[in-house]
């Protein structure tokens, strides 16, 4: 299992204000954005995932810690062999039509001893997807 990156998800009180702060004050550009059918939005930055808090009384809540892996199936097998229990037996997939980058994003959650949920995820770029379907 090779870890390629990581991020922490934080629930924010005002998503648009937070995006503006990250962009204008810190000079950060989003890596990808997900717009769900229910109109909720998730935005990824290097090392950070933000979303509008559903619980207005608890902005700043850390939702999960995530690790990007090169092979999610292999990572799950390796962690299962150490006793990690995942929320689902197979990774779930984000509908790429809702992503601005059109990547294939697979993910799976698990309970970690860190006090927050853990997530493994694998991203397959659109170019790699078209190569595998054209072969």
Secondary structure, 3 states (H helix, E strand, C coil): CCEEEEEEEEEECCHHHHHHHHHHHCCCCCCEEEECCCCCEEEEECCEEEEECCCHHHCCCEEEEEEEECCHHHHHHHHHCCCCCECCCCCEEECHHHECCCCEEEEEEEECCCCCEEEEEEEECHHHHHHHHHC
